[in-house]
């Protein structure tokens, strides 16, 4: 139930922002783009090849040559800023030429004065190769051309004691190029380590120039992502103390990169996570939650979520040090990524009992519930997981229900199956808490809270309470009255919610459902048996059905129902009659009824069920009546439920009536628009529920 997101470098949009930043910092002498109407495609190809040819043919320390090379590299870099032209530049053979110029040519004369354009050509080459490497398909080509050793060498240029703008620039461009080359490329990340690139990058974290620090941290961030050997070397080079200091920097770009490096170091690395915590990273990371840089806030929340998975003590420490308040604020940010990461962190923290109470008390429940409406699957899941944690604490249950949390969980449209599973477990967890002091608290709310809260509590308890508590909740504390009030509302949502709750309540209380309106067999008693059905042997009474005789036995009939006892023991004329005419029942119906009387069981098909129900009601055969109701109930449909309800009323068929009511509640959305429902069935349904409330039919055990 966890969502882990960690970026090697900023997302693609942020990488493009980095690219724009590089463009802005590079002085533009000439603007050439593929959209320039004055330059035809062929001219563009010729231009690129001409510049590549200059780079191939000119490699000397002479000032004129250096100036020419610098100009050619500048032209190519300007072209490379347009991604549509990048492939053309690569196909024209620019990569080997640019790689060659990552190193300065040897001067024939030893001079103490600075060389012409010292560091400028190398900087331009690194910058241009970095632009080309933004396309993943070019990364390996650049590395195979031998760029990495030269880029690593450029990282070390400050070691000779020089500290100029030109030196800083070339180092920064080299670090940026390594970042782009290694982005999402595992083999190149390893090659950088093999070429010795990690130690100088760690060393540059302490460089005086802030831009160099950021560039070095950005490269380490990429190299650390999903590469355990790189992670280990970065830590072994003692990067952690400097990175933690960088977390406290007032420069947002610096602490953003630093928290990104630490996040990638600890990702899936429990041992490094412990080292990071021991080195003192926890508090500065928590402080970043209040940063003005949303990217830093996002990374800090993600990192705290990873810290929280370490152990229970860490979860508690994070909360004690003040993380909950800022995280809850972030839940309400307009930035979707901030909401997602804060929900992720809170979800991890909410797996501790004391934290669960603290998050709820800090106002976390409502914003988490609102996030369930998100159409972002990860955000929605993180919120659901956090709520799952909060539901584990009894002190939170009433608050979750009071603000409508149960309805939110039930009504939500959840994008992925793990979220649906998480929500189902949350509802189950809440259900397990509805007893003792939690139930007492909810009943208190249902008595004294404002009406909207009473309704939410009643609706929730209909779904969550134990059948043993239904009488206490819905009769003794008027929960059923609240649900019926909602059913009578003119608000369609209230009606729908009430229907769902009453349907659930009815199913729990009566063991009835639309497909199970009665027991499969009647109450056990002694029967004569199949062989005596319509058998003249020992027969002492004959019924005339449709002009035909049906032989029966008084003793069996007397034992079957009060109606036959009254017929033969009372003052009716049938008492002494030998032949008794039955004018209103068909032969097949009467035979089936007698078969039930003699055997105690009978198969009732749908074609005969209604006529048999009428006969069973006439002769007070309750067991047979329930079997008929059971068969009829299985045929309840949207188009006939009104007729079925009338049938149940005509013969006092309680099971069938309840099955109709449950069907109406379950299919409210399909039925409420029908005129006969509003005028006829709806009032009857209300009357039936009121009758159940007064007589406590559904709550008698």
Secondary structure, DSSP 8 states (H G I E B T S, - for coil): -------SSS-HHHHHHHHHHHHHHS--S----TT-TTS-HHHHHHHHHHHHHHHHH---S-HHHHHHHHHHHHHHHHHHTSHHHHHHHHHTTHHHHHHHTTS----SS--SS--TTTTHHHHHHHHHHHHHTTSGGGHHHHHHTTHHHHHHHHHTGGGGS---HHHHHHHHHHHHHHHHHHTT-HHHHHHHHHTTHHHHHHHHTT-S-HHHHHHHHHHHHHHHTT-HHHHHHHHHTT-HHHHHHHHT-S-HHHHHHHHHHHHHHHTT-HHHHHHHHHTTHHHHHHHHTT-S-HHHHHHHHHHHHHHHTT-HHHHHHHHHTTHHHHHHHHTT-S-HHHHHHHHHHHHHHTTSHHHHHHHHHTTHHHHHHHHTT-S-HHHHHHHHHHHHHHTTSHHHHHHHHHTTHHHHHHH---SSHHHHHHHHHHHHHHHHH-SHHHHHHHHHHHHHS-HHHHHHHHHHHHHHS-GGGHIIIIIIT-HHHHHHHHHT-S-HHHHHHHHHHHHHHHHHHH--BTTB-S-SS--------GGGTT--TT--EEEEETTEEEEE-HHHHHHH-HHHHHHHHSS-GGGS-SEEE-TTS-HHHHHHHHHHHHHS-----HHHHHHHHHHHHHTT-HHHHHHHHHHHHTT--TTTHHHHHHHHHHTT-HHHHHHHHHHHHHTHHHHTTSHHIIIIIHHHHHHHHHHHHHHTSTT--
